[in-house]
Amino acid sequence: QVQLAESGGGLVQPGGSLRLSCVASRITFSMYDMGWYRQAPGKQRELVAGITRGGSTNYADSVKGRFTISRDNAKNIVYLQMNSLKPEDMGVYYCNVKGTIWSYWGQGTQVNVSS
């Protein structure tokens, strides 16, 4: 079974930065599109950023210009660099990979933005 393990969350002040990592195992990582989602308390899970197997990226409007998604196919890792963090960026961040008929999620990593 595919396994995704996120790390890098924590507490940061507004305006600060964090880099999230997601290590994938038991999957031919380079063949799949990857995504980062987040879920704030009381809200639905939403797509933050995605990266195709070819390296094309897309972002939610709310994070454009502040977040950058990237991948290292040699290490089976997808990253999310988050800069200029705002309180509204708080939530649990999840890594996701989707196949044609399946989808896997990591356990999530908590991001808190507060002074």
Secondary structure, 3 states (H helix, E strand, C coil): CCEEEEECCEEECCCCCEEEEEEEECCCHHHCCEEEEEECCCCCCEEEEEECCCCCEEECCCCCCCEEEEEECCCCEEEEEECCCCHHHCEEEEEEEECCCCEEECCCEEEEECC
